[in-house]
Amino acid sequence: MTVRNVHQRQLNAPVSQVAQLIQGLASKDDRLWPHARWSAMAFDRPLSVGATGGHGPIGYFVEAYEPGQSIRFRFTKPEGFVGTHSFEVESIDAGHTRLRHIIEMRLAGSARLQWPLVIRPLHDALLEDALDRAELFCGMQPAPRRWSAWVRFLRRALKRGRPTRRG
């Protein structure tokens, strides 16, 4: 099974401003990743080719990186995710930029069920939250949105299985 999943947003900002969002990924000043609501993106070193990390149960490494333009990650987990996900910055004109996230992968084994039933709905909600953060960073007001009932259910169900911090 082949997957191509695209999320994008046109931002009222020049490329130089939007580029900061990609360059700040997984840093203390990360203004793109919605880490307040989702598992943080983290790597074993600053963003560079070969940096290894991921978010939550999703693992990947930086396969290609052009600061300010694009970053591509190659999946290492879950098992059965064979492919990449990337962020790209594209100039529309002097004051408008498109920020795009693309997943291109083949699914094997149990991932053929995990993706459509669990991971895709969560991924889609996470990416829309990230693009909302991008709009805020560019001085825009994102459209109000609410997670679907299925996403809310999955988040509750998956949270129950995790140990909690006490103290």
Secondary structure, 3 states (H helix, E strand, C coil): CEEEEEEEEEECCCHHHHHHHHHCCCCCCCCCCCCCCCCCCEECCCCCCCCEEEECCEEEEEEEEECCCEEEEEEEECCCEEEEEEEEEEEEECCEEEEEEEEEEEECCCHHHHHHHHHHHHHHHHHHHHHHHHHHHCCCCCCCCCCCHHHHHHHHHHHHCCCCCCC
